[in-house]
Amino acid sequence: MQAVVIDTDVASAILRKEASETLRTVLQGAIVAVSFITAGELQRWAHIRD
């Protein structure tokens, strides 16, 4: 099993359901992780946009 760390842009695309087919294929079956900074940026994004 492959582990992949994604950045904020990729996480955002996934959450908005705008991830490309290529990206979905690469991430399928992988252990997906985000950095501490990305987690904070996503939390801030959610807070600002309610």
N, CA, C and O of each residue as an XYZ file, in Angstrom:
200
protein
N       0.844     -1.174      0.000
C       0.000      0.000      0.000
C       0.891      1.240      0.000
O       1.877      1.312      0.734
N       0.535      2.196     -0.819
C       1.324      3.413     -0.991
C       0.777      4.525     -0.093
O      -0.438      4.680      0.037
N       1.665      5.290      0.519
C       1.272      6.465      1.303
C       1.565      7.714      0.481
O       2.618      7.825     -0.146
N       0.610      8.660      0.490
C       0.738      9.886     -0.292
C       0.388     11.069      0.602
O      -0.644     11.061      1.273
N       1.244     12.084      0.611
C       0.954     13.327      1.327
C       0.487     14.334      0.288
O       1.189     14.615     -0.683
N      -0.716     14.875      0.505
C      -1.266     15.839     -0.448
C      -1.174     17.250      0.126
O      -1.176     17.440      1.342
N      -1.094     18.233     -0.765
C      -1.038     19.616     -0.319
C      -2.440     20.223     -0.288
O      -3.424     19.554     -0.605
N      -2.519     21.481      0.091
C      -3.799     22.156      0.262
C      -4.587     22.222     -1.040
O      -5.803     22.030     -1.031
N      -3.926     22.489     -2.150
C      -4.631     22.578     -3.434
C      -5.297     21.254     -3.797
O      -6.434     21.238     -4.268
N      -4.610     20.171     -3.584
C      -5.159     18.854     -3.902
C      -6.311     18.512     -2.950
O      -7.357     18.032     -3.387
N      -6.120     18.757     -1.665
C      -7.178     18.482     -0.692
C      -8.415     19.311     -1.006
O      -9.537     18.814     -0.914
N      -8.219     20.553     -1.371
C      -9.324     21.440     -1.710
C     -10.079     20.931     -2.936
O     -11.310     20.935     -2.951
N      -9.360     20.498     -3.951
C     -10.008     19.958     -5.151
C     -10.825     18.716     -4.822
O     -11.916     18.526     -5.359
N     -10.302     17.877     -3.947
C     -11.032     16.676     -3.539
C     -12.309     17.059     -2.796
O     -13.376     16.505     -3.063
N     -12.203     17.994     -1.874
C     -13.375     18.414     -1.104
C     -14.437     19.077     -1.982
O     -15.631     18.943     -1.716
N     -14.010     19.786     -3.018
C     -14.951     20.440     -3.933
C     -15.437     19.491     -5.023
O     -16.238     19.874     -5.875
N     -14.945     18.245     -4.993
C     -15.271     17.222     -5.996
C     -14.852     17.660     -7.398
O     -15.561     17.431     -8.379
N     -13.685     18.294     -7.466
C     -13.129     18.759     -8.738
C     -11.808     18.072     -9.069
O     -11.074     18.524     -9.947
N     -11.506     16.988     -8.371
C     -10.241     16.283     -8.613
C     -10.287     15.612     -9.987
O     -11.311     15.060    -10.391
N      -9.173     15.670    -10.684
C      -9.100     15.064    -12.017
C      -9.153     13.541    -11.922
O      -8.912     12.953    -10.868
N      -9.469     12.938    -13.035
C      -9.501     11.473    -13.109
C      -8.116     10.899    -12.803
O      -8.004      9.872    -12.134
N      -7.073     11.552    -13.288
C      -5.705     11.104    -13.023
C      -5.404     11.122    -11.531
O      -4.840     10.169    -10.995
N      -5.777     12.195    -10.871
C      -5.552     12.308     -9.431
C      -6.323     11.235     -8.677
O      -5.777     10.593     -7.779
N      -7.569     11.037     -9.031
C      -8.372     10.001     -8.356
C      -7.756      8.617     -8.542
O      -7.766      7.794     -7.627
N      -7.225      8.372     -9.729
C      -6.588      7.080    -10.000
C      -5.340      6.890     -9.138
O      -5.121      5.814     -8.582
N      -4.523      7.943     -9.031
C      -3.295      7.865     -8.237
C      -3.610      7.634     -6.765
O      -2.914      6.874     -6.092
N      -4.646      8.279     -6.266
C      -4.973      8.193     -4.843
C      -5.793      6.953     -4.471
O      -5.879      6.598     -3.295
N      -6.385      6.303     -5.455
C      -7.213      5.141     -5.185
C      -6.399      4.037     -4.500
O      -5.389      3.578     -5.033
N      -6.841      3.627     -3.337
C      -6.175      2.571     -2.583
C      -4.972      3.037     -1.778
O      -4.354      2.238     -1.074
N      -4.630      4.318     -1.871
C      -3.470      4.845     -1.146
C      -3.883      5.324      0.243
O      -5.047      5.643      0.487
N      -2.921      5.366      1.130
C      -3.111      6.009      2.431
C      -2.822      7.483      2.193
O      -1.697      7.856      1.862
N      -3.844      8.323      2.364
C      -3.709      9.751      2.069
C      -3.520     10.509      3.376
O      -4.262     10.309      4.339
N      -2.520     11.381      3.396
C      -2.231     12.187      4.583
C      -2.058     13.643      4.175
O      -1.741     13.951      3.026
N      -2.272     14.531      5.140
C      -2.011     15.958      4.922
C      -1.041     16.430      5.990
O      -0.968     15.855      7.077
N      -0.301     17.479      5.673
C       0.611     18.039      6.659
C      -0.173     18.850      7.691
O      -1.349     19.158      7.497
N       0.484     19.180      8.759
C      -0.117     19.997      9.809
C      -0.554     21.347      9.244
O      -1.622     21.850      9.593
N       0.256     21.925      8.385
C      -0.051     23.219      7.772
C      -1.302     23.104      6.905
O      -2.184     23.959      6.978
N      -1.387     22.062      6.090
C      -2.559     21.864      5.244
C      -3.808     21.695      6.087
O      -4.852     22.256      5.757
N      -3.724     20.939      7.164
C      -4.883     20.761      8.055
C      -5.332     22.110      8.601
O      -6.532     22.379      8.663
N      -4.401     22.951      8.993
C      -4.729     24.277      9.503
C      -5.340     25.166      8.434
O      -6.292     25.899      8.702
N      -4.799     25.105      7.223
C      -5.347     25.915      6.135
C      -6.764     25.489      5.787
O      -7.616     26.336      5.520
N      -7.023     24.201      5.787
C      -8.374     23.714      5.498
C      -9.351     24.094      6.605
O     -10.507     24.422      6.336
N      -8.889     24.049      7.838
C      -9.742     24.449      8.952
C     -10.065     25.943      8.848
O     -11.208     26.348      9.056
N      -9.075     26.744      8.532
C      -9.290     28.187      8.373
C     -10.253     28.455      7.229
O     -11.142     29.296      7.357
N     -10.092     27.757      6.115
C     -10.968     27.883      4.951
C     -12.413     27.584      5.340
O     -13.324     28.321      4.965
N     -12.622     26.508      6.089
C     -13.977     26.140      6.519
C     -14.551     27.178      7.467
O     -15.735     27.505      7.386
N     -13.734     27.694      8.355
C     -14.184     28.706      9.328
C     -14.607     30.000      8.615
O     -15.644     30.580      8.936
N     -13.816     30.433      7.671
C     -14.103     31.676      6.950
C     -15.386     31.548      6.122
O     -16.154     32.503      6.006
N     -15.609     30.367      5.551
C     -16.751     30.165      4.658
C     -17.963     29.532      5.352
O     -18.940     29.163      4.700
N     -17.885     29.416      6.651
C     -18.970     28.790      7.432
C     -19.287     27.412      6.932
O     -20.170     26.747      7.474
